[in-house]
Amino acid sequence: MMSTLVFFLWALTAVAPPVQPFLQKTCLKCHGPDKQKGGLRIDTLAADFNDPKAAELWGKVLDQLDAGEMPPEDEPRPTKAAVARTVAWINQGLARTSQRQVLRRLNAAEYRNTVRDLFGIDTTLFNPAESFPGDGADHGFDTVGQDLVTSDFLLEQYLAAADRVMDKVVKPGPAPRSTKRVFSAASFRDDNTETMRTPEHIDMVSRYQTGRVFLTDLTQGVGHDGEYVIRITAAAINRTGHPYSVAELDVDPTEPARLNVFLGTEARGKLDRPQPEEQLAARLDIADGEPRVYEIRTWMDADATPMLMYHNGPLRTAKLYKVVANHLPASDGDKKRKVDFRADRSTRALYLGPRLRVFSVEIEGPIAASWPPPAHVRVFGAQPPRKLDVGYATEVLTRLARRAYRRPVTAQEMKPIAALVGRKLGQGLGFHDAIRFGLKAILCSPKFLYLRERGNEGTLDQHELAARLSYFLWSTMPDDELLAAADRGELANRETLIAQTRRMLADSKVDGFVTNFVGQWLRLRRLNEMPPDRTKFEMYYYDVLDQNMAQESYLFFRHLLEQNLSIANFLDSDFTFANKRLARLYGIDGVSGDAFTKVALKPEHRRGGILGQASVLTVTANGIETSPVVRGVWVLENVFGRPPSPPPANVKALEPDIRGATTVRDQLEKHRSVEACQSCHRKIDPYGFALENFDPVGAFRARYDSKRPIEAGATTPDGHTFKDIVELKQILVAQKDDFARCLTEKLMVYATGRPLARGDRPAIAELIAQAKERGYGLHDLVLQIVESRAFQTK
């Protein structure tokens, strides 16, 4: 046993003398021949960083030292200098290791956006990737190549998607005839409890999501892609002079009645429910009194149909019967019976409050300002040649392939695609039917579906760098300006690269970065995986809080990016973004209207930073109750970047006490008495306790439903004591270097499409040091990532 240790220490002495005494003094007691906590044994760990297994274990040692979690609190603490020397030695070793780049294909979001920009088609409702299987998410992101697998089924879906895209793009022949169709109240859906219908009109009574009205004669859509004019004849009635209070109806009398006009398709679900893909075409202010005609002009896909909703109407009609019953005269016999809108439609006439009355809907179109449509022109040109032959087809296909492959193409590459079209022409197909085969071949080519990064080492070439930059900041293909800069070799110049990056960050397409990165980092994509209880959290549905919650987080991130504000604002801030509905959840006064605005926060609001945002608080709950463990794990993963180890297989999960006899803190105290659980829960639970003052939809609470007071105080693993979330955030801001590392690593994984290797540690440390010098501005951090060697190499 001692000979092994002596040999190990001799090897270390030969390699790194400063490390030997540190390891012997601080590590061997728990990770030596007599004991191996966590399965780690130091005395047999080779100092060979070219050995992947050894490098991985040294990386774990580095993680513990960086986190300050080793040696344990009950052991003598080494000096900071000794720790720094050991960390530096491990970093130097890991810097020599490399991570092989895995070939990366476009994920579903990138595919959809790329098709949009390649052809210039509207993909608000049209999603060519809707039938694709879900993308895997490695290290939290669906941009990581090693988890973006390809299957036989996916290949079949690529072919089917290409056909759907061609149906949108290839439009030979005359323009479709424009028609005008008028739909009276008889054509409106009339079997919904949120509406009241007569032969002349339909009254929308509630803002609840099932209160949508659509045209039963148009469920299959308008028939042709194009621009349409929608004219709605409507009026607001009973907005004043009714017997009900504002509190009873939850309607703001200072606002006009507002009508939402959505566009959706029956193929994606019931039209009277929100759909995965739909578009808010207009929000109309409807005047009181006599009916008026309201007109909007909008693009509609062939299978799209309009849906109407009373945006700021009263509560759900199932609740209104109680309000109606309370206002019936005492002598009325109906006072004593249950007035139920759901079971008996005749009782709806007893309701005297606000309604939004729609008389008719007229749809005119498609209105072809020019023909062929822009997508067809983009592919074939405005003026086709006199002869539609293989030569012209080759010109069309080459022009498209250059943009689709995101680089110049050779004649040799195009030869088999042109030959395919030639064969189809020889078989008697018309030109446009034949060229569809060539266009499909491009869309199904690996050169389109995969980001080309040839080889596994070295610097990206100009076009590879342009593509990586574009898919990082836009989640789509490079535009003409960026491709032209790559053609000229200008991206090798630092000033040009930074200028292009700044230009792209200022473009509206940066929404792709904001929604895809933030949606995965904060897990906003999972907001409705466990929807809140409808009876307990009604306002979540009445106020469409899921959409408002996500919007706050997206706007917050984008504001920090645009203004180059410090990333410390993610930990705590004196502002957020809210509209009237979200501000009501937060208890913030003075916010009106549906539009989001920047809102000043006070300490008593407890909302600064992402830990006060309802999106995060809802996605870390299960819709019924909260768990300090789940929320604590979320903090460790997304604020510190140090996810805890999985729980031991033989330890039972906590079960809630439905009687409310004990709090979750009481249960966790007992749980931590199990030795196998103690070390992890010591790291997890304090952060979860700090968030217990927020219920499953993020509303503040001082007590549980059992009326027992909530104790939000705890002590962090490194010994900082706090009494609530406000004090915890002060601690986190003081330790923002840890968060900077976490966010930088996540941005780098998202941007490069690969997990970080141990050898990336020094580069990340350098990025953080530079960011710190510049005040941790988010915009600056993105620029530094683009400038980094890790971003510009395979």
N, C-alpha and C positions, 0 to 999 in steps of 0.2 A: 504493500500500500504506500509506504513512504518512498519506495524507489520510483513509483509512478509520479508522485508529487514532485520529487526532486528533479526527475527528467522534465516534467512540465515547466517547472520554474526555471530550469536551465535553458529550455527552449525560449521561454519568454525573455530571459535575460539577454539572450543573443539577439532577439528581435526588438524588444522594447523595454529597456531597464526601468523606466519610470513606472511601468504598470505592475511590475512584479510585487512590490511591497503592498500596494493597494489591494490587489486581488487576494493576496495571502491573508491580509489583516481583516478585510471586510466581507469576503465572499465565501471562503472555504468552509466556514462553520456551518452554513446552511446549504452550500452547493459543493460539497467536497465528497470524500470517500465514505464518510459516515452518514451523511444526510443529503438528500437531493430534493429540496423543496421545488415544487412546480415542475419536477422532472428534469431540472437543469443541473448538470455537473460540470464545474469549472475545471477541475484538475485534469480531465481528459479532453477538454475542448482545444482542438488544434488552433494555432495562430495562423492558419492558412486561409486567407480570405478568397482564394480561388476555388476553395471547396464550398459549393453552394450550401450544404447543410451547416458547415461551420459559420459561414457568413450570416446565415439566418439566425443562428443562436447568438452570435455577437450582436446582431441587430436587436435581439430581445434584451440583451444586457444593456445596450444603449438606451432602449425605450425606458427601462426602469430607472436608469441614472438620470435621464432627461426629465422624467416625471418627478424625481425626488422621492421615489417610493422605495428605493433600496439604498442602503440597508434599512430594515424596519425601524420604526420609532423606538422600540425598546432596546436597540443595539447602539453601540457607540457611533456617533456621527463622524464621517471623515471630513477633512477640511475641503473647502470649496476648490482650492488649488489642486488637491489630489484628484477630486472628481473631474475637474476640467482637463487635467493631463490624460486621464483615462479615456474620457469622451473624445478628446482630440486624436488619441492613438487609434481608437476604434473607427472614428470617422475617416482617418487617413487610409485605413485598411479597406473600409467599405467603398471608398471613392474609386478603388481600382476594379470593383466589380461592375458588371454591365447587365442591363436588362434587354432581352431580345424583344424587338417590336413584333407584335402579332398583326397579320393582315387584318385590316378593319373595313367592314362594309358600312354602308349608310344605315343608320337606324330608321325607324318608321317616320319619325318627325322630320329627319333630314331628307329622306326620300320625298316626302310630301312637299317640303319647301323647295327642293331642287327641281321637281317637276313643275311647280308653280313658276319658278324664275327661268327655267329653261324654255318654257313655251309661252309664258306670260298669261296663264290662265288663272281664274279665280278659284282658290281652293278653300274658301271659307266654309262652304257646305260640301264641296266635292273633295273626298279624301281617297286618293287612289290606293292608299295603304291600309284602308279600313279592314280588309280581310287578312292582313298579315298576322302571324302569331306574335305574341308579346315578345319584346326584346329583353334579353337578359340584362341585369344590372350588376356589374362587378365593381366593388369598392364604392357602391352607391350611385353609379352613373351608367347610362346606357350608351356611352361613347367608347367604352373600353373594348378593344378588339377581341380579346380572348374569350369574351362571353357573347359576342355577336355571331352566333353559329348560324350555319345555313343548312337547311333540310330540303328533302324532296318536296315537301308540302310548300315551303317558301318559294322554291323555284317555280312551282305551278302558279302560285299567287303573283309572282313577277310577270308571268305571261298574261294572266288575266288582267292585272293592273295596266299593263302596256296597252291592251285592247281598249280599256276604258279611257285611257288618256288619248288614244288615237281617235276615239269617238268625239272627243272634245276639240281636237286639233284639226283633223283632216275634214274640211267642210267645202268640198267642190259643189258646183251647181248654183242655182239661183237662191236668193235669200228666202227664208220661210215667210209665209204670208202673215202679216200682223192682223190680229183679231182683237175684238173688244167683247168681253164677257161680263155680264152683270149678274151678281148673286144676291138674291133677296134673303130675307130672314128664313124663308123656307129651306134654304140651302145651308143654314148654319147648324152646327151640332146643337141638339136640344135635349140631350139626355144626361146633362151634367148638373149636379146639385148646386153648383156655384153660379148658375144662370137662371133667368126667368124669361120665358119665351112667349111671344104672341105671333100671329101670322104676319104682323107688320114689322116687328123688331125683336131684338134679343137684348135683355138687360144683364150686364155683368155686375155682380154684386160684391164679389170678394177678390182680394188680391192673392188668394191662395193659388198654388201652382196648378191645381187641377181646374182652375177657373178659366182655362184657355178655350177660346172659341176658334174653330176652323171650318173650312168649307167642305161639307160632305161630298160635294160633286167634284172636288178637285184634290182628293187625297193622293192621286198618282202624280200630281205635279202639273206644271203649265205646258209641258210638251216639248219646248225648245229652249236651249240656252239663249240668254240675251238680256237686254235691258227691258224693264217693264215699268209702266206707270200704274200704281195702285191708288184708287180713289175710294175713300171710306166716308160714308155719310153717317154722322154720329152727333150725339149731344150728351151733356152731363145734366142729370136731373136730381132733384131732392137734395142738393148739397147744403141748402140752408132751410130753416123753418121746420126741421124734423125734431122729434122729442128726445133724441139721444145725445149723450155727452161725448166729448172727444175721447175720454178715457174708455167709454164703453165700446166705441167703434174702432179706436186707434187710427183715426183719420185726421190729418192736419188740415183744418179749414182754410188756412192761408195759402195752400197750394191749389192750383187748378187740377181738375181730374186729368190723369195722364193715361194714355193708351199706348201700350207696347205693341209693336208690329214685329213679330219674329218670322224668320224663314226657316223651315225645316222640311224633313222628308219622312213619309210614313215608313220607309224601309228601315229607319233607324230607331223605331219604337213608337209608342203611342203618342199621338200628336197632342194630347192634353197633358203631357208631362214634359219637363225639360229633357232635352236629348243630348247625347254626347257631342253631336255636331249641330249647331244652329247659329243663326245670325240675328242680332237685333238690328233690323233694318231702319227703324225709326221709333222715337218716343214723342208722341203728339200730345200737346196740351189741348184738351177738348173744352170748348166754351159751354157755359150754362145756357139753358133756354132752347131756342129753336135749333133744329138740326142744321149742320153745315157740312160742306164737302172738304175733306182733308186729302191732299195729294202728296205722294212720295214717288220718287224714281229710284229704282234699285236694280241691280243685277240679280237674275234668278236662274239657277240651273234648271234643266228640263224637268227634274223630278221634285222640284221645290214647290211648296205651297205656303201661303201666309197663315199665320196664327195670331190671334189677338188676345191681349191680357190687360186687365185693369190694374195698372202698376201700383197705384197708391190707394186702392180701395180698402174697405173694411176687412175685419177678420173673416175667417172661414165661416160660411153659412151655417155649418154645424154648430157654431158657437152663437150665431146671431139669434137663434130661437130663444135663448135665455134672455137676451136683451129685449126682444119683442115681448115676451111673456111678462117681464118686469114693468112694461109700460102700458099694458092693457088696463082698461078701467076696472076698478075693483068689482063692479057689478057685472062685468062681462063673464059669462060662464067659461069662456076660453082661458080666462086667467088661471083657472084651476087645472086645466088639462095641459099636457105637454105639447107645446107648439114645436113641431119638428119639421124643419125644412127638408130633411132627407126622406122622411117617410110619406109626407103629404104635401104635394106641391101647392095646394090651395092655400096653405098657411103662409106661403111666401108673400101673398098679397097684403098680409098684415104688417110687413116690413115697410117702414116709411122713410128709410134713410137713403144715403147717396147711392146712385146707380150710374153706370156708364152704358148708354143706350146706343146700339148700332142698328141702322136701318138697312144698309146695303153695302156691298163691296164690289167695286168694278176693277177689272184687270185688263189692261191694254198692252199688247206686245206680241212677239218681241219687236222692239223698235230698233231697226238696223240703221245706225248712223252711217255705217259703211259696210260693205260686203266685198270679199269674204271677211270674217272676223279677225281681230288682231293676231290670235294664235296661229291661224292658217297663214297669214301674211308673214309672220316671223319665220316660219319654216320654208314657205315656197316663194316668198317675195311678192311684191305688189302686182307685178306684171309678169305672168308666166311666159316662157318663150313660145315661139310658134310651134315647136316640135316637142312633144312630151315623150322623151326617149330615155335610154339608159344614161346618155351623157348628161342630160339635165338632172336625172335622179342622182347621179354621182355628185354633182355640184351641191344639191340640196343636202344629201347625206353627209358629205364632208364638212359643210358649214355647220350642221347640227352636231356632228361628232366632236368637232373641236371644242364646242362649248360643253357638251355632255361629258367628255373625258377630261375636261378642265386643263387641256394642253394642246399643242399642235399635234396633228395626226399625219401619218404618211400615206402615200398612194397605195403602198403595199397593204396597210391595215384596212383600207377601204375596198380593196379589190374583191374579197369574198362577199361583202355586203352588197356591192353593186351587182355582182354576179347573181346573187339570190334574186334581186329585183328583175334582172334580165331574164332569168328562167321563168319567173311568174308572168312577165309580159309575153314570153314565148308560148306560154300555156293559154293565152287568150284573155288574161285579166286586164281590166282597164288600168290606166296609169296610176290613179290614186289608190286603187285596191292593191296594186302590186307594190307601190312604194311603202305602203303600211308595213309590209314584211321587213323592209330595210330599217324603217324607223323602230319597229319592235326589236330588231336585232341589236340596235344601239342601246335601247332601254334595258335590255336583258343581258347586256355584256358585262362581264366583271370589271371592265374598264370604266363603266359608269357606276356600277353598284358598289365598287370598292375604291377607297382612297389609295391611290398608287403611291407607295413608298418603297421603292425597289431596294432590295438587300436588307441587312439587319444592322448595319453600322454606317457611320458617316453622316455628313450634313445633307439635309434635304435640298433637292434642286429647287430652282426658282418656282416652278409650277406646283411642286409638292408643298412648298412653303406657303404659296398663295392659297392652296386648298386647305391646309391646316389652319391658317389664319381665318379664312372665311367660315369654316365649319365651327371654329371656336367662337367667333363673335357674332355670327349670323345664323348658324345652323343651316346653312345653305351654300350653294356654289359661289365661287368668285364672280363678281360682276365684270363688265367689259374693262373698266379702268384698272382693276387689280390684275386681270389677265394680261392687259397690255403692258403693265409695269413688269410682270414676270417675263413676258416676251422680250423685253428690252434688257433684262438682267438687272433691273434697278433695285430689286428687293434685297440684294446683297449690300446695298448702301444703308447704313443705320438710319440716316436722316429720312430717306425715302420710306423705309419700313415703318418708322414711327409715324410719319405723316399719313401713310395709308391706314395705320391702326387708328389714329385719331379720327380720320375721316369716317371709318367704319363704325366707330363708337358713337359718332354723332348722327348716324343714319337710323331711320326708323326700324330697319331690319335687325337692330340690336335687340329688339324684343325677343328674337329667337334665343339669344344668349340668356336674357333675363328669365324668361319663362322656363326654359329647359334646365338651366343650371340651378336657379332658385327652387324650381319645382321639385328637383331631386335632392338638393342639399337639405332643404327644410322639410322634404317629404310631402309637399303640398299636393302632389298627384294622388296621394292616398286619403285626401280629406274625407271622402264619402265611402271609404271602404267599410267603416263601421259607423254608419250614420247615427246621430243622436236620437234618443227616444222621442217619438213624435208627441207623446202626451206630456212629457216633462219639459221638453224644450221646443214648444210650439213656435216661438219667434224665430228659431233657426230656419224654419221653413217659410213662415210668413214674410220674413225680411230677406230671404235668399242669402243668408249669412255666409254660406260656403263660398259663393262667388265674391262677396265683399271682403271676407277674410283674406282670401288669396290675393285679391287686388291690393290690399294694404301692403302685404309683404313684397309684391312685385314693385309697387311704386316706391317703397322705402329703399329697396336695393338700387333701383334705377336712379333715384335721387342722389344717393351716395356716389354712384358711378359718375353721373353727369357733373356733380359739383366737386368731385374729388375729395369728399369728406372722409374723415378717419374711420377705419373699420371698427374702432372702439365704439362707434354708434350702434353696431350690432349687439353690443353687450349692454349698453345703456344710452339713452338719448333723451333730449328734452323736446322731441317732436315725433309725430308719426303722421300717417295719412288716413283720413276717415271721411265717410259721408254720414248723413243723418242716422242711418240704420245701424252702422257700426258704432258710432258715437253713443247711441242709446245703450248698446250692450256694455260699453266701457264706462257709462256714467259721466260722460263729458258733455257739458252744456255748451250752447251757443253754436252748434253745428247744424246747418240746415241744407236741404236739397239732396239730390241723388249723386251729384258729382263729388268726386273725392277732392279734398283740399288738405293742404299741410296744416296740421293742428299742433298748437303748443301744448306741452304736457307739464303738469305739476307733479312733485314727488308723490302726492297723495293719490294720483291716478295709477301709479305702479305699472305703467305701460311702456316705459322706454325700452328700446331694443327688442330683439326677436323673442326674448323670453316673456315679454308682455303681450305679444301678438296672439290674437285668438286663433289664427291658423295653426300655429305651433301647438298651442294648448289643446286644441281640438284633435289634432292628428295624433297627439300623444295620450289621448284618452280612448275609451272604447265605446263612447256614446251613452253609457249608463253611469259609469263611475270613473274615478281617477286612481292612478297608481303611482306612488312616489318612485317605485322601481322602474317603471316604463319611462317616466319622464326623466329620472336620473340617468338612465342609460342613454337617452336621447342627448342629454347635455354632454355626457362624456364623449359620445361619438361626434357630435356636431359643433361643440364649443372647444373641447380639448383635443379631439381627434384620437382618443385613446379608448376604444370600445372595451368593455370588460370581457373577461373570459366567459364562455357559456357556463350555466349552472351545472353542478354535479348531477349525474343521471339519477342518483338514488335519493335526491332531495325533492320533496313535494313542493309544488307551487303554492303560494298563499291563496286562500279562498276568502272572499269577503264575508264579513259578519253581517248578514242581512237584518239582524235584529238591532244593529247599531249599538250593541253593548260595549264594543271595543272600537277604538280607532285603528286605522291602518298602522299608525306609529306603534301602538301597543303590540300589534301582531308582528311587526318587523323586529321589535326588541326581542321577542321570543325566537323569531326565525334566526336572528344573528347569534343566538346562543349555540347554534350548530357551528362547530369549528370550521367546517368546509365552506360555510357561507360568510363567515365574519369578514374575511379580508376583502372580498368583493363588495359586500354591502356597506362597508366602511367608506368606500369610494363613491358608491352609487347613491345611497339614501339621502345624504345631506342636500344634494341638489334637487332631488324629488320633493323633499319636505318643503323646501322654499317655494315650490309651485303649487302646494296643496291649497293655497287660498284661491285658486282658480278652478272653477267647476268644469265639467266635461265639454262645455262650449266656450270656455275662457272668461265667463263672467266672474267678477270678484265675489267672494263669500268669506264671512268671518267664522261660520259654523257649518258643520256637516248637517245633512238632513235630520240626523238624530238629535240635532241641537247641541251636540257636544262641540266645544270651541276647537278651532284648528290651531295647532302649534306648528308654526312655520320656521322656527329657529333650529339651528343645528351647528355643528362644527365641521369644517371642511377637512379632508384628509391631511392637509398640511397645517392644521391647527388654527385656522381663522374662524372665530365664532361670529354668527350673525343671528338676528332675531326675525328677519323676514326677507322677502325678495329684494326690497330696496337696498338693504345692507349687503346682501349677497352680490348684487350687481356692482356695488362699489368695490368689493373684493376682486371681482372678475376684471373690472376695468384696470385695476392696479396690476393685474397679471396678464395684461392683454398680449404680451409676447407669446404666451401659450396659444391664445386664440389665433394670433397672426400665423403661427406655424400651421395650425389646423386648416385655416381658410386657404392659405397658400398651397398646401398639399392637395386640397380638394380641387382648387382651380387648375392646378397642374395636371392632375389625373383627367379631369374633364377636357382640358385643352389638348393633351397629347394622345389621349385614347389608350393609355396603358397604365397599369399600376406603377407606383414609384418603387424603384429598387433601393436597396440599402445604400447603394452607391450614389443615390441622388441626395442623400442627407446633406453633404457639404454645400451643394448647389442651393438647396432649400434654405439652409442657414444663411447663405450669402444674400439670397433674395430678401429674407426677413430683415437682415441688418440694413440693407439698402432702403427697404420700406420704412424702417424705424427712423432713419435719418431724414426721410422726406415727410414724416408725420403720419405714416400709415394711410395715406390717401388711397382709396379703392381704385380710382382711375390710374394712378401711378403704379399700383401693384399689377394691374393688368398689362400696362406697358412693359414693366420689368419682366413679366413672364414671357411676353412675346420676344423680348430681347435676349432671353436666356438661352444658353447652349442646349439645355434639355428640350426646349420647345423647338429649336431649329435643327435637331438631329433626330435620327431614326431611333 
